[in-house]
């Protein structure tokens, strides 16, 4: 019983990590749509590092100019979607294990 409960807790924690990562990526996608915010927040270096951390198959894919002077990063949006899906899967697995 104890190992099942530990697995459920571990999956719940992993789920929260995926959810937090997805929310942060969604916020980054929104901020990148406005060029003024990127300059004020001085996150260009972070964005470049984040782009390099993406898999080569999707890195830089779907970069669309926004009407606000920035860009919409579809690759970041895809990773955020994947994180939300992994969050859901971990939540379901955590409930099944309990």
C-alpha positions in Angstrom: 0.0 0.0 0.0 2.9 2.4 0.8 4.6 2.0 -2.6 1.3 2.7 -4.4 0.7 5.8 -2.4 4.3 7.0 -3.0 3.9 6.4 -6.8 0.6 8.4 -6.7 2.3 11.3 -4.9 5.3 11.2 -7.3 2.9 11.3 -10.3 1.0 14.2 -8.8 4.2 16.1 -8.2 5.3 15.4 -11.8 1.9 16.5 -13.0 2.3 19.9 -11.2 5.7 20.3 -12.7 4.3 19.7 -16.3 1.5 22.1 -15.6 3.8 24.8 -14.3 6.1 24.4 -17.3 3.1 24.6 -19.7 1.8 27.8 -18.0 5.2 29.4 -18.2 5.6 28.5 -21.8 2.1 30.0 -22.5 3.1 33.2 -20.8 6.3 33.3 -22.8 4.4 32.9 -26.1 2.1 35.8 -25.1 5.1 38.0 -24.1 6.9 37.3 -27.3 3.9 38.6 -29.3 4.8 42.1 -28.0 8.3 43.3 -29.0 8.3 46.1 -26.4 7.8 43.6 -23.5 10.7 41.4 -24.7 13.0 44.4 -24.7 11.8 45.7 -21.3 12.0 42.3 -19.6 15.4 41.6 -21.2 14.6 38.0 -21.9 16.2 37.6 -25.3 19.1 35.5 -24.0 16.6 33.2 -22.1 14.5 32.8 -25.3 17.6 31.9 -27.3 18.6 29.3 -24.7 15.0 27.9 -24.6 15.0 27.7 -28.4 18.2 25.7 -28.3 16.7 23.3 -25.8 13.8 22.4 -28.1 14.1 19.3 -30.2 15.6 20.0 -33.6 12.5 18.8 -35.4 10.4 21.7 -34.1 12.9 24.4 -33.1 12.0 27.6 -34.9 9.1 26.0 -36.6 6.0 28.2 -37.1 7.5 31.6 -36.1 4.8 34.0 -37.2 5.0 37.8 -37.1 2.4 39.3 -34.8 0.6 42.6 -35.5 2.1 43.9 -32.2 5.7 43.9 -33.5 6.7 40.6 -31.9 6.4 37.0 -33.0 4.1 34.1 -32.2 6.3 31.0 -31.5 4.2 28.0 -32.6 7.1 25.7 -31.5 6.8 27.0 -27.9 3.0 26.6 -28.1 3.4 23.0 -29.2 5.7 22.2 -26.3 3.2 23.9 -23.9 0.4 21.7 -25.4 2.6 18.6 -24.9 3.2 19.6 -21.3 -0.5 20.1 -20.7 -1.2 16.6 -22.1 1.5 15.1 -20.0 0.0 16.9 -17.0 -3.3 15.3 -17.7 -1.8 11.8 -18.2 0.1 12.0 -14.9 -3.0 13.2 -13.1 -5.1 10.3 -14.5 -2.3 7.8 -13.7 -2.0 9.2 -10.1 -5.7 8.7 -9.6 -5.6 5.2 -11.0 -2.7 4.1 -8.8 -4.4 5.3 -5.6 
